[in-house]
């Protein structure tokens, strides 16, 4: 039986990742606040990983630069695992690899919007309601954080926004020609 491995994302993976994310999250993903924060911004360098089994993509995770109030942080997502591969530990392994690398690069905190019971397995915990405000509607019970530096989540708060725009985009998210 083949075993999957986690490795850094490569340019040749992009089409397969896009297809996996589309299949996993559907067209509604474009309306989500977390998705909108990623528009026009490149993933954080060195923090995009894939799970592969042989040459087959099984899962993907990316981390994005964000600002929370006046502080820098990372936004985890999307984390996508092929539906037929769920339950094998691929998602947790992808997150753990990303968290390890983020810590090694000196990042201080990771934020995400997701299900607390699942992400708690990688150390994420709900943040105090109202402490961090995403643009657009987000259920505050689903805003989770992980401190990579002890105590950093105690002082982290405010509006979440993109710290930079890397690519010009149209209102619908398509690149500008």
C-alpha positions in Angstrom: 0.0 0.0 0.0 1.4 3.4 -1.0 1.9 6.1 1.7 1.3 9.8 1.1 4.0 12.3 1.8 4.0 16.0 2.6 6.2 18.3 0.5 6.3 22.0 -0.5 3.9 23.1 -3.2 5.5 23.4 -6.6 4.3 25.3 -9.7 3.2 22.1 -11.3 0.7 21.5 -8.5 -1.3 24.7 -9.0 -3.9 23.3 -11.4 -4.5 20.2 -9.3 -4.8 22.4 -6.1 -7.2 24.7 -7.8 -9.4 21.7 -8.9 -9.3 20.2 -5.4 -10.3 23.5 -3.8 -13.1 24.0 -6.3 -14.4 20.5 -5.6 -14.0 20.8 -1.9 -15.5 24.3 -1.4 -17.6 25.0 -4.5 -18.4 28.4 -5.9 -19.6 29.7 -2.5 -16.0 30.0 -1.4 -15.7 33.3 -3.3 -18.2 35.0 -1.0 -16.4 34.0 2.3 -14.5 36.7 4.2 -11.4 34.5 4.5 -11.4 34.0 0.7 -11.7 37.7 0.0 -8.6 38.4 2.2 -6.6 36.2 -0.1 -7.7 38.0 -3.4 -4.7 39.7 -5.0 -2.3 38.4 -2.4 0.2 35.7 -2.9 0.5 32.9 -0.3 3.3 33.4 2.3 6.5 32.3 0.7 7.6 28.8 1.9 4.3 28.0 3.6 2.3 26.1 0.9 2.3 22.3 1.2 0.7 19.4 -0.6 0.1 15.8 0.3 0.9 13.4 -2.5 0.7 9.7 -3.0 2.9 8.7 -5.8 2.1 11.5 -8.3 -1.5 12.0 -7.1 -2.4 15.1 -5.1 -4.4 14.1 -2.0 -4.4 17.5 -0.1 -3.2 21.0 0.1 -2.8 23.8 2.6 -1.6 27.4 2.2 -0.9 30.2 4.6 -1.4 33.9 3.8 -0.1 37.1 5.3 -2.7 39.2 7.1 -2.7 42.1 9.5 -4.7 42.0 12.7 -4.9 45.5 14.1 -1.3 46.7 13.9 0.2 43.2 14.1 1.2 40.7 11.4 -0.2 37.2 11.5 -0.9 34.3 9.1 -4.3 33.1 7.8 -4.5 29.4 7.3 -6.5 28.1 4.4 -7.8 26.7 2.4 -7.0 23.3 3.8 -8.4 20.9 1.3 -8.3 17.1 1.3 -9.7 14.8 -1.4 -13.1 13.7 -0.1 -12.2 10.0 -0.6 -9.0 10.4 1.3 -10.4 12.0 4.5 -9.8 10.2 7.7 -6.3 9.3 6.9 -4.7 12.1 8.8 -3.7 14.1 5.7 -5.3 17.4 6.8 -3.7 17.3 10.3 -0.3 16.4 8.8 -0.5 19.3 6.3 -1.4 21.7 9.1 1.3 20.5 11.5 3.9 20.8 8.7 2.8 24.4 8.0 2.7 25.3 11.7 6.3 23.9 12.2 7.6 25.9 9.2 5.7 29.1 10.2 7.3 28.8 13.7 10.8 28.2 12.1 10.3 31.3 9.9 9.6 33.4 13.0 5.9 34.0 12.5 4.0 34.8 15.7 0.4 33.7 15.2 -2.0 31.9 12.9 -5.7 32.7 12.5 -8.4 30.7 10.7 -12.1 30.4 10.4 -13.2 26.8 10.9 -14.5 24.0 13.1 -12.9 24.1 16.6 -13.0 20.4 17.3 -11.1 19.6 14.1 -8.5 22.3 14.3 -8.0 21.8 18.0 -6.1 18.7 17.1 -3.4 21.0 15.7 -3.5 23.3 18.7 -6.0 25.9 17.5 -8.5 27.4 20.0 -11.4 29.8 19.8 -10.6 33.4 20.3 -12.6 35.7 22.5 -15.7 36.9 20.6 -15.2 40.3 19.2 -11.5 40.5 19.8 -10.7 39.9 16.1 -13.1 41.3 13.4 -13.0 39.9 9.9 -14.4 42.0 7.0 -17.9 40.8 6.2 -19.9 38.2 8.1 -18.0 35.6 10.1 -19.4 33.5 12.9 -17.1 34.6 15.8 -17.3 31.1 17.4 -15.4 29.9 14.3 -12.5 32.3 14.6 -9.6 30.3 15.9 -6.0 31.1 16.7 -2.7 29.5 17.5 0.1 31.4 19.2 3.5 30.5 17.8 5.1 32.8 20.4 3.7 32.4 23.9 1.2 35.0 24.9 0.9 36.7 21.5 -2.8 35.9 21.2 -3.4 37.9 24.4 -2.4 41.1 22.7 -3.6 40.3 19.2 -6.9 42.1 18.3 -8.6 44.4 15.9 -9.7 44.4 12.3 -8.3 41.7 10.0 -7.0 43.0 6.6 -4.6 42.3 3.8 -1.2 43.7 4.6 -0.4 44.1 0.9 -1.8 43.5 -2.6 0.5 41.6 -4.9 -1.7 41.4 -8.0 -4.3 43.8 -9.4 -7.7 42.1 -9.4 -11.2 43.0 -10.7 -14.2 43.1 -8.5 -15.0 39.5 -9.3 -11.4 38.4 -8.3 -10.1 37.9 -11.9 -6.7 39.2 -12.6 -6.5 42.5 -14.4 -5.0 42.1 -17.9 
